[in-house]
Amino acid sequence: MFGETNSAAAMSVVDDRWTSAARTRTYLAGPFADRMLGMLEGYGVPITPQVRELVTGTPASAIEHALGWIDDNGGSRGYLARAGVSDAALDAIAERLTAAG
């Protein structure tokens, strides 16, 4: 099933863009960053200053690259559908986002 974390991620990308690097840095700080860096180290990835910035700072260029990739691969809805999110769930997410804002 589509879990809480994935639901939050889906709601953040369906036809709504994260463009604030400062906001993103807030979401990625602390335990999340520590876990991600630990996971990368566990796979033998050297934690260079560039890797640390990508994981904990998410530069605007990285966000733009990721959003461009999503656009080039069917947009948010297409990307999430290929990840296994049902049409009904996508409709509910879109409805919730529209109602929220």
N, C-alpha and C positions, 0 to 999 in steps of 0.2 A: 504494500500500500504506500501511498505517497505520504511520507512522514512530515512531522512538524517543521524540521529544518528545510526540507525540500519545498514545502508549501510556502515558507517565508521567502525562499529564493525565487520561487516562481512568481510570487506576487510582486517582487521587486523588479522583474524584468518584463512582464507582460505589458507591452506598449507604454512603458514608463521607464525612463532612463535614469540611472544613477550618474549624475554629472558632478557631484560635489566631492572632490577628493578629501576634503576635511571630514565630511560626514562618513565617508567610507573608512578613513583611518580610525575613526572612533569605533566603528563596528568591528574592525579587525584587531584592535589593541588587546593586550592582556592575554588571558588564557588561550584564546583562539590562535593567536600568533605563536605562542609558546608551543602549542600542540602541533601546529603546522611545521614549524622549524624542527621540532623533534622528529616528526614523521620523515621529513626530508633527510635529516641526518641518518635516520634509521635505514634509509635506502641508499646511503653512501653519497648523498649530494653534499658537496662542500658548501658551507654557509658563508658565502662571500658578502661583502657589503651590498652588492647588486641583488642577490637573492633575498637578503634581509629586507631591503627596501621594497622589493616586489611583494613579499609576503606580508609585511607589516605596514607598508605605506601605500601600496597600490597606486603607483604613478598614473596620472591622467592618460599617458600614452598606452599603458597596459589596459586600462578600462576601455579606451577607444578601440584598441585592437580586438578585445574580446567582443565588444558590441558590434564591430564590423563583421567579425566572424559569424555571429548570430544572424545578422542581417543577410549575409551571403549564403546562409544555410536555412532559409525559410522563415526568418524572423523569429520572434519570441515564441509565438504559438507553434510554429513548425518544429523548433528546437525542443520545446517541452513535450510535444506530441511524440517525437521520436524517442524521448527519454521515458515514455510510458504513461504520460499524463493523459487521462481520458478527455474526450471532447466535453463531457459533462463537467469535469473538474475545471477545465480551462474556461468554460462558460461561467462557472461559479466564481472563479478568480477574477475574470474580467468584470463581472457584475459587481463584485465587492470593491474592486478598484474604482470603478465608475461611481459607485455610491459614496465612496470615501472622499471623493475629491473634486 
